[in-house]
Amino acid sequence: MKFRIRHGNQPGQPEDPSAHLVFESDSLRIGRSPDNELVTDNPYAADYHGVIRSAGPSGGAAIESMVLSGIVVNGKSRKIAPLKPYDIVSVGHFHLRILAPDPEHDFVAEIITPQEAHEHLLAFHQGNRTIRWIKAKLHQLQVRPVAWFAVVLTLLLLFIIPLTAVYVPSLNHFLKNGSPGMRAMSATSWSIGPVSRYHIRIADECEQCHTDGAFTDVPDKACYACHEDIRHHFNLDVTETKKNEMPLCGDCHQEHLADNFLVLGDRVEQCLQCHTDITQVAPKSKLQSIPEDFSGEESLFARKHPEFVAAMVSNHEEDHPIVTRVRMDDKEHLKEHSGLVGFSHKDHLKKDGILAPDGKGGAEIMKLECWSCHKPDDQGVGMKPLKFEDHCQRCHQLTFDELAPSTELPHGKAEKIFPFLKEFYAGSPKGTRIEPPSPPDKNDRELPGRMVSRGGLDFDDPDVTLDGYTREMTQRVFEKGVCSECHQPFKPSSDVSEWRVVKPKFTEKWYPAAKFEHQAHAIYGCTGCHQVESSESPEDVNIPAQASCTECHDADNSNCLKCHTFHKDPHFNMKGTRFGPKVEAIKPWHGNSSAGQTDGVITPAPGHP
């Protein structure tokens, strides 16, 4: 079978004899593969899309599709179709027009442009008055007005009227109280989802939140209108912020997402709006920024979250505590200066027990556990404060004189020690003054507490006075025993009667900006997180750092809101004004119903921080 394929001529140009492809073969293949006779780079064509062969003894040619979708002949997909002059074979944007065969060739065709193919098919169908063309013409003449009417009606019912209802509350109220069709045209028809249960009372009052109109963000002032007593995220009095960089309430509290919450806890990017570079929001902030590539794919903490920073309460040899913030990996400065000395967790938690008074003048072995001293509070969040009378006095008795073994110094009242000793020795029996015993060998086990005197003063000795002996004994209890066994002396002057001890101040909340409950972690035991078995100094900070938390908390079960809260500053509300104590209303007295009543008005107290 002899084939001749030529390119279509441009209008007004003579035919180019070189633009011909003439060959003899059993078939002519069309496709993208380079071994086809007609190769096209059209993306809609397959590697082998169709093949043209002889139609048999009757003469002529036929085309067969080599793909399941068929091949397009005269605008219709066909599997096999005979070809006659003026048929158009289309493979994507590739078009082949069949021409009448000549005496030298059995099959003649030309490649034409998409525009030529379109005009050819249009003229072909119009000239033959096919049914498809007549229906298209009728559709064009009769359906177009109906379509325009439908478009206008849709815009009116679903766009113009609901938009007007947003700005005209009376219209919105009228529509919401009408038939189901009218309610569909109210402003609530534009809601992209349900409101949270917290806002269910105003679910149909879009203007309560969208005060600036439809398609606008909810301004903060709309939130303040109802939530004026919500606490702020940080202390506005000490934090200088860039207002234009602050996120809106709606950036974190996102409505229309679910009906039971307002903040998506698993969306870390909410917090990263500010904390990727906290200095962009608060230039003077000392908070550590979260790395920008924080995504939690490896772990929520490891190599992503900055190391924890403890807020330590320290005394620093003063009676007024000082709060310092120290990174948990800063071992040089991570020391607790609580005012205690000589305390050791290791000694108290010995596996074979410790020596303790038995209450009969002897000693017994007592085995202590963590819970022997540390008791959870009623909420199961933290621990109850330690008290000397409940946790220490059983072993650490404040006796000071061997001849009066049942007499103890007053605890927690250092200013009363000097007058207490003066009164005690004024009524004590005549005796002999002796030096306190020398400290025993540290390797020998001894009972806690050490006597610093034996007997009273000798009134027959002219060099000994009651005041002088009392001062010497006061110095001994502060420096050589009793008080000094646990406490650090505080000496404001050389007058021992003014001496005190540094008041112990322990850190109750090491991570004040984080949520933590001991009850939720009770399954792990105290020593699972607090490594105290080897702690020998009261300066040791036995609080777990980030590495300990990472063992359990990873990206699968933790997020920012797992540990952190937002509205927690106790001093300021969202408007930046200070909270004040509530003045209780005074009950009417002697029939004067207006005396002293304040109607529950909240007023700041003078000097309130």
C-alpha positions in Angstrom: 0.0 0.0 0.0 1.5 3.3 -1.1 1.1 6.3 1.3 1.5 10.0 0.6 1.3 12.5 3.5 1.8 16.2 3.1 1.7 19.3 5.3 -1.2 21.7 4.7 -0.4 24.8 2.8 -0.6 28.3 4.3 -3.3 30.5 2.7 -1.9 32.3 -0.4 1.3 30.2 -0.6 2.1 27.7 -3.3 2.4 24.1 -2.5 5.9 23.0 -1.4 6.8 19.7 -3.2 9.4 18.9 -0.5 6.8 18.9 2.3 5.7 15.3 1.4 6.2 12.0 3.0 5.9 9.1 0.4 6.5 5.5 1.3 5.2 2.0 0.7 4.2 -0.2 3.6 1.4 -2.5 5.0 0.4 0.2 7.6 0.8 3.7 8.8 1.2 4.1 12.6 0.5 7.3 14.6 1.9 7.9 18.1 4.7 9.4 20.2 7.2 6.6 19.8 10.0 7.5 17.3 9.5 4.2 15.4 6.0 5.4 14.2 5.6 6.6 10.6 3.8 9.7 11.9 5.4 10.9 15.2 3.7 13.5 17.3 4.9 15.1 20.6 1.3 15.8 21.7 0.9 14.9 25.4 -2.5 13.4 24.7 -1.2 10.8 22.4 0.0 7.4 23.4 3.2 5.8 22.3 1.2 3.8 19.7 -2.1 5.5 19.4 -3.6 4.3 16.0 -2.8 2.5 12.8 -4.1 2.9 9.2 -4.3 -0.2 7.0 -6.0 -1.3 3.8 -9.8 -1.8 4.1 -9.6 -5.1 2.2 -10.7 -6.2 -1.3 -13.3 -3.4 -1.5 -10.5 -0.8 -1.5 -9.9 2.3 0.6 -8.3 2.5 4.0 -9.5 2.0 7.6 -8.1 3.2 11.0 -7.9 1.1 14.1 -7.4 2.4 17.7 -4.5 1.0 19.6 -5.7 2.4 23.0 -8.8 1.6 25.0 -10.3 5.1 24.8 -10.4 4.8 21.0 -9.3 7.2 18.3 -11.3 10.3 17.3 -12.7 10.4 13.7 -14.8 13.4 12.8 -15.2 14.3 16.4 -16.3 10.9 17.6 -14.3 8.2 19.4 -14.1 5.0 17.4 -12.4 1.6 17.7 -12.3 0.9 14.0 -13.6 3.2 11.3 -13.3 3.3 7.5 -11.8 6.5 6.1 -13.1 8.4 3.2 -12.1 11.8 1.7 -12.5 14.8 4.0 -12.6 12.7 7.2 -10.6 14.2 10.1 -8.5 11.9 12.3 -7.6 13.6 15.6 -5.0 12.6 18.2 -5.0 15.3 20.8 -4.1 18.5 18.9 -2.7 16.5 16.0 -5.1 16.4 13.0 -4.9 14.4 9.8 -7.3 15.2 6.9 -8.0 12.4 4.4 -7.8 13.3 0.7 -8.9 11.5 -2.4 -6.3 9.0 -3.6 -4.4 9.8 -6.8 -3.3 7.3 -9.6 0.1 6.8 -8.0 -0.9 6.5 -4.3 -3.5 4.4 -2.5 -3.8 6.7 0.5 -3.3 10.5 0.5 -3.7 12.7 3.5 -2.5 16.1 4.9 -1.5 17.4 8.3 -3.6 20.4 9.2 -3.7 22.9 12.1 -6.3 22.7 15.0 -8.0 25.8 13.6 -8.3 24.3 10.2 -9.7 21.1 11.7 -12.2 23.0 13.7 -13.4 25.1 10.7 -13.5 22.0 8.5 -15.6 20.0 10.9 -18.0 23.0 11.5 -18.5 23.4 7.7 -18.9 19.7 7.3 -21.6 19.3 9.9 -23.4 22.5 8.9 -23.4 21.5 5.2 -24.8 18.0 6.0 -27.3 19.3 8.5 -26.6 16.5 11.0 -28.8 16.1 14.0 -26.0 17.1 16.4 -25.6 20.5 14.7 -29.4 21.2 14.7 -29.6 20.4 18.4 -26.7 22.6 19.3 -28.3 25.4 17.4 -31.6 25.0 19.1 -29.9 24.8 22.5 -28.0 28.0 21.8 -31.1 29.9 20.9 -33.5 28.6 23.6 -31.4 27.7 26.6 -29.1 30.7 26.9 -31.8 33.0 28.4 -32.8 30.3 30.9 -29.1 29.9 31.9 -28.7 33.7 32.5 -31.9 33.8 34.5 -30.6 30.9 36.7 -27.3 32.7 37.2 -29.0 35.9 38.3 -31.4 34.1 40.6 -28.5 32.1 42.2 -26.5 35.3 42.8 -29.6 37.0 44.3 -30.6 34.2 46.7 -27.2 32.9 47.7 -25.0 36.0 47.6 -26.8 39.4 47.4 -29.5 38.7 50.0 -27.2 36.9 52.5 -24.6 39.6 52.2 -27.2 42.3 52.8 -28.4 40.3 55.9 -24.9 40.6 57.3 -25.1 44.4 57.4 -28.8 44.7 58.1 -29.5 42.7 61.3 -33.3 43.3 61.0 -33.3 41.5 57.6 -31.3 38.7 59.0 -33.7 38.3 61.9 -36.6 38.3 59.5 -35.0 35.6 57.4 -34.0 33.4 60.3 -37.5 33.3 61.7 -39.1 32.4 58.3 -39.5 29.2 56.3 -36.6 26.8 55.7 -36.1 28.5 52.3 -35.8 31.9 54.0 -33.4 30.6 56.6 -31.2 29.3 53.8 -30.8 32.9 52.6 -29.9 34.3 56.1 -26.3 35.3 57.0 -25.8 32.0 58.8 -26.0 30.2 55.4 -22.4 31.4 54.8 -21.0 29.7 57.9 -18.1 27.5 57.0 -18.8 25.2 60.0 -20.4 24.9 63.4 -19.5 27.4 66.2 -18.0 26.0 69.4 -20.3 25.1 72.3 -18.9 28.1 74.2 -20.5 30.5 71.6 -23.7 28.6 71.0 -25.8 31.4 72.4 -24.7 33.7 69.6 -24.4 31.2 66.8 -26.9 33.1 64.7 -25.5 36.5 65.5 -22.5 36.8 63.1 -22.3 40.5 63.7 -21.4 39.9 67.4 -17.9 38.8 66.3 -17.6 40.0 62.7 -18.0 43.6 63.7 -16.1 44.9 60.7 -18.3 43.2 58.2 -18.3 40.0 56.2 -15.1 38.4 54.9 -13.1 40.2 57.6 -11.1 38.9 60.6 -12.7 39.0 64.0 -11.0 42.0 65.7 -9.8 41.7 69.3 -12.2 44.4 70.5 -15.1 42.0 69.7 -13.5 39.4 72.0 -12.9 42.0 74.8 -16.5 43.0 74.7 -17.4 39.7 76.5 -14.1 38.4 77.8 -12.8 41.5 79.5 -11.7 39.5 82.6 -9.7 36.9 80.7 -6.1 37.2 81.9 -3.3 38.2 79.5 -0.5 35.9 78.3 2.3 37.9 79.8 2.9 40.8 82.2 2.2 44.0 80.2 3.9 46.1 82.8 7.3 44.6 82.2 7.1 43.4 78.6 7.5 45.8 75.7 5.8 44.5 72.6 5.3 45.5 69.0 1.6 45.9 68.6 1.7 45.4 64.8 3.4 42.0 65.3 0.9 40.7 67.9 -1.4 38.0 66.6 -5.2 38.4 66.8 -7.3 36.4 69.2 -8.7 34.6 66.2 -5.3 33.5 65.0 -5.3 30.9 67.8 -9.0 30.7 68.8 -10.4 29.5 65.5 -14.1 29.1 65.2 -16.1 27.0 62.7 -13.7 24.1 62.9 -15.5 21.9 65.5 -18.2 22.2 68.1 -16.3 21.4 71.3 -13.1 23.4 71.3 -11.6 26.7 70.2 -7.9 26.0 70.1 -6.4 23.2 68.1 -3.8 21.7 70.5 -1.9 19.8 67.8 -1.3 22.9 65.7 2.2 23.9 66.8 2.3 26.7 64.2 -0.1 28.7 66.4 2.6 29.1 69.0 5.3 29.5 66.4 3.7 32.7 65.1 5.5 34.5 67.9 8.0 32.0 69.4 10.0 31.3 66.2 11.7 34.6 66.9 10.2 36.1 70.0 12.3 39.3 69.7 10.1 40.2 66.6 7.2 40.5 69.0 8.9 41.5 72.3 12.3 42.9 71.5 13.6 42.8 75.1 12.2 39.3 75.9 14.7 36.9 77.4 12.8 33.9 76.2 14.5 31.4 74.0 13.2 31.2 70.4 11.9 27.9 69.0 13.9 26.8 65.9 12.1 27.7 62.7 12.3 24.1 61.4 10.4 22.8 64.5 7.9 20.3 63.2 8.0 17.5 65.7 8.7 14.7 63.2 11.5 13.4 65.3 10.5 14.4 68.8 8.7 17.3 70.3 11.7 18.2 72.5 14.9 16.6 71.3 17.1 19.0 69.3 14.0 21.2 68.7 12.7 22.6 72.0 15.2 24.7 74.0 16.5 23.3 77.2 14.2 23.9 80.2 14.9 27.0 82.3 14.2 26.7 86.0 12.9 29.6 88.1 14.9 29.0 91.3 14.2 30.7 94.6 17.5 31.5 96.3 18.4 33.3 99.5 22.0 34.3 98.8 22.7 34.8 102.5 19.8 37.2 102.9 16.5 37.0 104.5 14.7 38.1 101.3 14.4 35.4 98.6 15.6 36.1 95.1 14.2 34.4 92.0 16.8 33.5 89.4 16.3 31.7 86.1 18.9 29.1 85.2 19.1 26.7 82.2 19.1 23.1 83.4 22.3 22.4 81.4 24.1 25.2 83.2 25.7 23.0 85.9 27.9 25.8 87.2 25.0 28.0 88.3 22.4 25.3 88.8 22.6 25.3 92.6 19.7 25.8 95.0 20.6 28.3 97.8 17.7 27.5 100.0 19.4 28.4 103.3 19.8 24.8 104.4 23.2 23.3 105.1 24.3 19.8 105.9 21.3 18.0 104.3 21.8 15.0 102.1 19.1 12.9 100.3 21.7 10.1 100.1 22.0 9.8 103.8 18.3 9.9 104.5 17.5 7.2 101.9 20.1 4.6 102.9 18.9 1.2 102.1 19.8 -0.2 105.5 18.1 2.7 107.3 19.3 5.5 109.6 19.7 6.0 113.3 16.8 7.8 115.0 15.8 8.5 118.6 13.3 5.9 119.9 11.7 8.3 122.3 13.0 6.3 125.3 16.5 7.8 125.5 17.9 5.2 123.1 18.1 4.8 119.3 16.5 2.7 116.6 16.9 2.0 112.9 14.4 3.9 110.7 14.1 3.3 107.0 12.8 6.3 105.1 11.2 6.5 101.6 10.4 9.5 99.5 6.8 9.5 100.7 7.9 9.6 104.3 8.4 13.4 103.9 6.9 14.3 100.5 3.1 14.2 100.5 1.0 15.1 97.5 -1.4 18.0 97.9 -5.2 17.6 97.7 -5.3 18.2 94.0 -2.5 15.8 93.1 -0.6 18.5 91.3 2.3 19.4 93.6 3.6 18.5 97.0 2.6 19.8 100.4 5.1 22.1 102.1 7.5 20.5 104.5 7.1 21.4 108.2 9.7 20.9 110.9 7.2 19.7 113.4 5.8 17.1 111.0 8.8 15.9 109.1 12.0 16.7 111.0 11.5 17.1 114.7 11.0 13.3 115.2 14.8 12.9 114.7 16.2 16.4 114.9 15.3 17.5 118.4 16.4 21.0 119.4 17.9 19.9 122.7 21.0 21.9 123.7 22.0 20.9 127.3 22.9 17.4 128.5 21.5 18.1 132.0 18.1 19.1 130.5 17.6 16.5 127.7 13.9 17.3 127.3 14.2 21.0 126.9 14.3 22.2 123.3 14.9 25.6 121.7 12.0 27.3 120.0 11.9 26.5 116.3 11.1 29.2 113.7 11.6 31.9 116.2 15.3 32.7 116.1 14.7 36.2 117.6 13.5 34.4 120.8 16.6 32.2 121.3 18.6 34.8 123.3 15.8 35.6 125.8 14.9 31.9 126.0 18.5 30.9 127.0 18.8 33.8 129.4 15.6 32.8 131.2 16.6 29.1 131.2 20.1 29.7 132.7 18.8 32.2 135.2 16.8 29.4 136.8 19.2 26.6 136.2 21.0 24.8 139.1 24.6 25.6 140.0 27.0 23.7 137.8 30.3 23.6 136.0 30.8 25.1 132.6 32.5 22.8 130.1 33.4 23.1 126.4 31.1 21.3 123.9 32.3 17.9 123.0 34.6 17.5 120.0 32.9 16.4 116.7 32.9 12.6 116.4 34.5 10.7 113.5 32.4 11.2 110.4 32.6 7.4 109.8 30.8 6.7 113.0 27.0 6.7 112.9 25.5 9.2 115.3 22.1 10.4 116.2 21.1 13.8 114.7 21.5 16.7 117.0 24.4 17.6 119.2 24.5 19.0 122.8 26.5 22.2 123.1 26.5 22.6 126.9 26.4 20.6 130.1 25.2 22.3 133.2 24.5 25.9 134.2 26.7 28.8 135.1 28.6 29.2 138.3 27.3 32.2 140.2 30.3 32.1 142.6 32.7 32.9 139.7 33.0 36.7 139.6 34.1 36.5 135.9 30.9 34.8 134.8 27.7 36.8 134.4 24.2 35.7 133.3 24.3 38.0 130.3 27.8 36.9 129.2 27.1 33.2 129.5 23.8 33.6 127.6 25.7 35.3 124.8 28.2 32.6 124.6 25.5 29.9 124.5 23.7 31.8 121.9 26.8 31.9 119.7 27.3 28.2 120.3 23.8 27.2 119.1 24.1 29.4 116.0 27.6 28.4 115.1 28.5 25.0 116.6 25.3 23.0 116.9 21.5 22.9 117.0 20.7 25.7 114.6 23.9 25.4 112.6 23.3 21.7 111.9 20.6 22.6 109.4 20.6 26.4 109.0 22.9 29.1 107.8 23.5 31.8 110.4 22.5 35.4 109.5 24.6 37.9 111.5 23.4 41.5 110.9 25.8 42.7 113.6 28.3 41.5 116.2 25.6 41.5 118.8 24.5 37.8 119.1 21.1 38.8 120.5 20.3 40.1 117.0 21.5 36.9 115.2 19.0 35.0 113.1 19.1 32.1 110.6 18.6 32.5 106.9 15.0 31.7 106.5 14.7 28.6 104.3 12.9 29.3 101.1 12.3 26.4 98.8 11.3 26.5 95.2 7.7 25.2 95.0 7.3 25.6 91.2 10.4 25.0 89.2 8.7 25.5 85.9 6.0 28.1 86.6 5.1 28.5 82.9 4.4 24.8 82.5 1.6 22.5 83.5 2.6 19.4 85.5 0.7 17.0 87.8 2.5 14.5 90.0 -0.6 12.4 90.1 -0.4 11.8 86.4 3.2 10.6 86.7 2.8 8.5 89.9 3.1 5.3 88.0 6.8 5.9 87.4 7.7 6.4 91.0 9.7 9.3 92.5 13.1 8.0 91.6 12.0 7.5 88.0 12.4 11.2 87.5 14.2 12.5 90.6 17.7 11.1 90.8 18.2 11.6 94.5 20.0 8.4 95.6 23.4 10.0 95.0 22.5 13.6 96.1 24.8 14.6 98.9 24.3 18.4 99.1 21.2 20.6 99.7 22.4 22.6 96.7 21.7 19.8 94.3 18.8 20.5 92.0 17.1 17.1 91.7 14.5 18.2 89.2 14.3 16.4 85.8 15.5 18.3 82.7 14.4 18.1 79.1 16.2 14.7 78.5 14.0 13.0 81.2 10.8 14.3 79.7 11.8 13.3 76.1 11.8 9.6 77.1 8.0 9.6 77.2 6.8 12.8 75.5 7.4 12.8 71.8 5.6 14.2 68.8 3.0 11.5 68.9 1.6 12.3 72.3 2.6 15.8 73.1 2.2 19.4 71.8 2.7 22.9 73.1 -0.6 23.0 75.0 0.3 19.7 76.8 2.6 21.7 79.1 1.9 25.4 78.5 -1.1 27.6 79.0 -1.7 31.0 77.5 -3.9 33.2 79.7 -2.1 32.9 83.0 -0.7 36.3 84.0 -2.3 37.1 87.4 -2.1 40.9 87.2 -3.6 42.1 83.9 -6.7 41.4 81.9 -6.7 41.4 78.1 -7.3 45.1 77.9 -4.0 45.8 79.8 -5.7 47.1 82.9 -4.9 45.7 86.4 -7.1 43.3 88.2 -8.2 44.5 91.6 -9.6 42.7 94.6 -13.4 42.5 94.7 -14.9 44.7 97.4 -17.5 42.7 99.2 -20.9 44.3 99.6 -21.7 45.3 103.2 -25.0 44.0 104.5 -27.6 46.6 105.4 -27.5 47.7 109.0 -30.4 49.1 111.0 -32.6 49.3 108.0 -30.2 51.5 106.0 -30.4 49.5 102.8 -27.8 51.6 100.9 -25.1 51.8 103.4 -21.8 50.6 102.0 -23.1 48.6 99.1 -20.9 48.5 96.0 -23.0 46.1 93.8 -19.9 43.9 93.5 -17.8 46.6 91.8 -14.2 45.6 91.3 -11.8 48.4 92.3 -8.0 48.3 92.5 -6.6 48.4 96.0 -4.0 51.1 96.7 -0.6 49.9 95.8 -1.9 46.7 94.3 0.7 45.3 91.9 
